[in-house]
Amino acid sequence: HRVLAAESDDLLTWRKLGLVKDVGEDGSWDEKGVGSPHVIRLDDGSMRMYYTGESMDGSTAIGVAKSVDLLNWEREQAGVSTFAF
């Protein structure tokens, strides 16, 4: 799965804009697919996309990407922390 964008002036007729979030590189946590995007606009005008990613072993995680134009997204990479409960 990948994330694609479209736009509309009337919510009835849509224009496809193309791919905005592709799968990760080989060996990455989201190399099998990305989906379920949720986008929020921050006070500074930039946007953050929170999305799910799936690795080849079927495990899933939440990713974050940032954009200023809704078409070009840069993945924000965080360090991994483990927690024991």
C-alpha positions as CSV (number, residue, x, y, z in Angstrom):
1,H,0.0,0.0,0.0
2,R,1.0,3.6,-0.7
3,V,-0.5,7.0,0.1
4,L,-1.8,9.0,-2.9
5,A,-3.3,12.4,-3.1
6,A,-6.2,14.0,-5.0
7,E,-7.8,17.4,-4.9
8,S,-11.3,18.8,-5.6
9,D,-13.0,22.2,-5.8
10,D,-16.5,20.8,-5.3
11,L,-15.9,17.4,-3.5
12,L,-17.6,15.7,-6.5
13,T,-15.0,15.9,-9.2
14,W,-11.4,14.9,-8.2
15,R,-8.0,15.3,-9.8
16,K,-5.4,12.7,-9.0
17,L,-2.1,14.2,-7.9
18,G,-0.1,11.0,-7.5
19,L,2.1,9.4,-5.0
20,V,2.9,11.3,-1.8
21,K,4.2,8.6,0.6
22,D,5.8,5.5,-0.7
23,V,6.9,2.4,1.1
24,G,10.2,2.5,3.0
25,E,13.6,1.1,1.8
26,D,14.4,-2.6,1.9
27,G,14.9,-3.7,5.5
28,S,12.9,-0.7,6.9
29,W,10.0,-1.0,9.3
30,D,7.6,0.1,6.6
31,E,9.0,-1.7,3.5
32,K,5.9,-3.7,2.9
33,G,3.3,-0.9,3.0
34,V,2.1,2.4,4.3
35,G,-1.5,3.5,4.8
36,S,-4.2,5.0,7.1
37,P,-2.8,8.5,6.8
38,H,-4.1,11.2,9.2
39,V,-2.9,14.8,8.5
40,I,-3.0,17.7,10.9
41,R,-2.0,21.4,10.3
42,L,0.2,22.9,12.9
43,D,0.2,26.5,14.1
44,D,3.2,27.3,11.9
45,G,1.4,26.2,8.8
46,S,3.3,23.0,8.3
47,M,1.5,19.6,8.2
48,R,2.2,16.3,9.9
49,M,1.0,13.0,8.6
50,Y,0.7,10.1,11.0
51,Y,0.5,6.8,9.2
52,T,0.8,3.1,9.7
53,G,3.7,1.1,8.2
54,E,4.1,-2.6,7.9
55,S,7.4,-4.6,7.7
56,M,8.0,-7.8,5.8
57,D,7.4,-9.9,8.9
58,G,3.9,-8.3,9.3
59,S,4.7,-6.1,12.3
60,T,3.2,-2.6,12.2
61,A,4.2,0.7,13.7
62,I,3.2,4.4,13.4
63,G,5.2,6.8,11.4
64,V,5.4,10.6,11.1
65,A,6.2,12.7,8.1
66,K,6.2,16.5,7.6
67,S,5.2,18.7,4.7
68,V,4.6,22.4,3.9
69,D,2.6,21.7,0.6
70,L,0.7,18.4,1.2
71,L,2.5,16.9,-1.9
72,N,6.1,16.5,-0.7
73,W,6.5,14.6,2.6
74,E,9.7,14.1,4.6
75,R,9.8,11.1,6.9
76,E,10.7,12.1,10.5
77,Q,12.8,9.4,12.0
78,A,12.9,9.0,15.7
79,G,15.1,6.8,17.8
80,V,13.6,3.5,19.1
81,S,12.8,3.1,22.8
82,T,11.7,-0.1,24.4
83,F,9.6,-0.2,27.5
84,A,9.0,-3.0,29.9
85,F,5.6,-3.2,31.7
